[in-house]
């Protein structure tokens, strides 16, 4: 049975870097790369370690606080750097996430908005799913009145190969609760994130 976005196991999996290095060497050799050439002897090991880093999220502990002051306006973290790996070609996509929420009874430690984006960005991913997973996770764990997530990214699988659309940016958004249902809250979110043209 498939896991829902909230059930995705993001714990670091056991890695075998020795086997990954051997596989990388076989892969490169099969593609005609001469690993005996100057500077390439250590490439399979570096490649294995690089992908291990790209595919492994850092663990973090969610920190929330009582909303004692009854703060009821938007909280937005703009331009959170993200890097992920396209699950179709295993090439990186790089960009920013804008994440915001309308608090309910709890507020979130500000750094955690970036950490949640990082949590779901690591691993084979598609941008649409990434955007929704961030929003769904915040909704489930924070119970806010609304959540908004916008991701803007450039995909190397589209710029380096295939159509080679250098400079093309893909924008995805997920709006939940009041940010979806209330046009003024939605417009304010898009204005604060700097993507007001997409409201």
C-alpha positions as CSV (number, residue, x, y, z in Angstrom):
1,X,0.0,0.0,0.0
2,X,1.4,3.4,-0.9
3,X,2.1,5.9,1.8
4,X,0.4,9.3,1.9
5,X,2.5,12.4,1.9
6,X,2.2,12.6,5.7
7,X,3.3,9.0,6.1
8,X,6.5,9.3,4.0
9,X,9.4,7.9,6.0
10,X,12.0,10.7,5.8
11,X,14.5,9.0,8.2
12,X,17.9,8.5,6.7
13,X,18.2,5.1,5.2
14,X,21.2,2.8,5.6
15,X,23.8,3.7,3.0
16,X,26.5,1.5,1.6
17,X,29.0,4.0,0.1
18,X,31.4,1.2,-0.9
19,X,28.7,-0.4,-3.1
20,X,27.6,3.0,-4.3
21,X,31.2,3.8,-5.4
22,X,31.5,0.5,-7.2
23,X,28.2,1.1,-8.9
24,X,29.2,4.6,-9.9
25,X,32.5,3.3,-11.4
26,X,30.6,0.7,-13.4
27,X,28.0,3.3,-14.5
28,X,30.6,5.8,-15.7
29,X,32.7,3.1,-17.4
30,X,29.6,1.8,-19.2
31,X,29.1,5.3,-20.6
32,X,32.6,5.4,-21.9
33,X,34.2,7.5,-19.2
34,X,37.9,6.6,-18.8
35,X,38.5,6.4,-15.0
36,X,42.2,6.0,-15.6
37,X,42.3,9.5,-17.0
38,X,44.0,12.2,-14.9
39,X,41.6,13.6,-12.3
40,X,39.0,10.9,-12.7
41,X,40.3,8.1,-10.5
42,X,38.5,9.4,-7.4
43,X,35.3,10.5,-9.3
44,X,33.2,7.4,-8.4
45,X,33.8,7.9,-4.7
46,X,33.0,11.6,-4.9
47,X,29.9,10.9,-7.0
48,X,28.7,8.4,-4.4
49,X,29.2,10.8,-1.5
50,X,27.6,13.7,-3.4
51,X,24.4,11.7,-4.1
52,X,24.3,10.4,-0.6
53,X,24.3,14.0,0.6
54,X,21.7,15.1,-1.9
55,X,19.4,12.2,-1.0
56,X,19.7,12.4,2.8
57,X,17.7,15.0,4.9
58,X,19.1,16.2,8.2
59,X,17.0,15.2,11.2
60,X,15.4,18.0,13.2
61,X,13.0,18.3,16.2
62,X,9.8,20.3,15.6
63,X,9.6,23.3,17.9
64,X,6.2,24.9,18.4
65,X,5.1,27.4,21.0
66,X,1.8,28.5,22.5
67,X,0.4,31.5,20.6
68,X,0.0,33.5,23.9
69,X,-0.3,36.8,22.2
70,X,-3.0,35.6,19.9
71,X,-1.0,36.6,16.8
72,X,-3.4,36.2,13.8
73,X,-1.5,37.6,10.9
74,X,0.6,35.9,8.3
75,X,4.0,34.5,9.1
76,X,6.0,34.1,5.9
77,X,9.6,32.9,5.3
78,X,10.7,34.0,1.8
79,X,13.3,32.7,-0.6
80,X,14.3,29.5,1.4
81,X,17.0,27.9,-0.7
82,X,16.1,24.4,-1.8
83,X,17.9,21.7,-3.7
84,X,16.4,18.5,-4.7
85,X,16.9,15.7,-7.3
86,X,14.4,15.0,-10.0
87,X,13.2,11.4,-9.6
88,X,12.9,10.9,-13.4
89,X,16.6,11.7,-14.3
90,X,18.3,12.1,-10.9
91,X,19.5,15.5,-12.0
92,X,19.2,18.4,-9.5
93,X,16.6,21.1,-9.4
94,X,17.5,24.2,-7.5
95,X,15.4,27.1,-6.4
96,X,13.6,28.8,-3.5
97,X,10.5,28.0,-1.4
98,X,8.2,30.6,0.1
99,X,6.3,29.2,3.1
100,X,3.7,30.9,5.2
101,X,0.9,30.2,7.6
102,X,-1.9,31.9,9.5
103,X,-1.3,30.8,13.2
104,X,-3.9,29.1,15.2
105,X,-3.2,28.1,18.8
106,X,0.5,27.3,18.1
107,X,3.3,29.1,16.4
108,X,6.4,27.6,14.9
109,X,10.1,28.3,15.5
110,X,11.1,30.3,12.5
111,X,14.0,28.2,11.4
112,X,11.7,25.2,11.2
113,X,9.9,26.5,8.1
114,X,13.2,26.2,6.3
115,X,13.9,22.8,7.9
116,X,10.6,21.4,6.8
117,X,11.3,22.6,3.2
118,X,14.7,20.9,3.4
119,X,13.2,17.7,4.9
120,X,11.0,17.1,1.8
121,X,13.4,18.4,-0.8
122,X,16.0,15.8,-0.1
123,X,15.5,12.5,-1.9
124,X,14.2,11.7,-5.4
125,X,11.3,14.2,-5.8
126,X,9.0,16.1,-8.2
127,X,8.3,19.7,-7.5
128,X,4.6,19.4,-7.4
129,X,4.7,16.7,-4.7
130,X,7.4,18.7,-2.8
131,X,5.2,21.7,-2.6
132,X,2.2,19.8,-1.4
133,X,4.2,17.7,1.2
134,X,5.5,20.9,2.8
135,X,2.0,22.4,3.1
136,X,0.4,19.1,4.3
137,X,3.1,18.5,6.9
138,X,2.6,22.0,8.4
139,X,-1.1,21.6,8.4
140,X,-1.0,18.3,10.2
141,X,1.7,19.3,12.8
142,X,0.8,22.9,13.4
143,X,-3.0,23.1,12.8
144,X,-2.9,26.6,11.5
145,X,-5.8,28.5,10.0
146,X,-4.1,28.4,6.6
147,X,-0.9,27.4,4.9
148,X,0.7,28.6,1.7
149,X,3.7,27.2,-0.1
150,X,5.2,28.4,-3.4
151,X,8.3,26.8,-4.9
152,X,10.2,28.3,-7.8
153,X,13.0,26.1,-9.3
154,X,15.1,25.5,-12.3
155,X,15.4,21.9,-13.3
156,X,18.7,20.7,-14.8
157,X,16.8,17.8,-16.5
158,X,15.1,20.6,-18.6
159,X,18.0,23.0,-19.0
160,X,21.0,20.6,-19.6
161,X,19.3,18.0,-21.7
162,X,16.1,17.4,-23.7
163,X,14.5,20.8,-24.6
164,X,17.5,22.7,-23.1
165,X,15.3,25.6,-21.9
166,X,18.1,27.5,-20.2
167,X,16.7,30.0,-17.7
168,X,13.2,28.5,-17.5
169,X,11.7,28.5,-14.0
170,X,8.9,26.2,-12.8
171,X,6.5,27.6,-10.2
172,X,4.2,25.5,-8.1
173,X,1.9,26.5,-5.3
174,X,-0.3,24.8,-2.6
175,X,-2.8,26.8,-0.6
176,X,-4.8,25.3,2.3
177,X,-7.4,26.6,4.7
178,X,-8.0,30.4,4.8
179,X,-5.2,31.0,2.2
180,X,-7.2,29.0,-0.3
181,X,-10.7,30.1,0.7
182,X,-10.2,33.8,1.4
183,X,-9.2,35.9,-1.5
184,X,-7.7,38.7,0.6
185,X,-5.5,36.4,2.6
186,X,-4.5,34.6,-0.6
187,X,-3.6,37.9,-2.3
188,X,-1.6,39.1,0.8
189,X,0.3,35.8,0.8
190,X,1.3,36.1,-2.8
191,X,2.2,39.8,-2.4
192,X,4.4,39.0,0.6
193,X,6.2,36.2,-1.2
194,X,6.8,38.4,-4.2
195,X,4.8,36.2,-6.6
196,X,1.7,38.4,-6.6
197,X,1.3,37.9,-10.4
198,X,0.2,34.3,-9.7
199,X,-2.7,35.2,-7.4
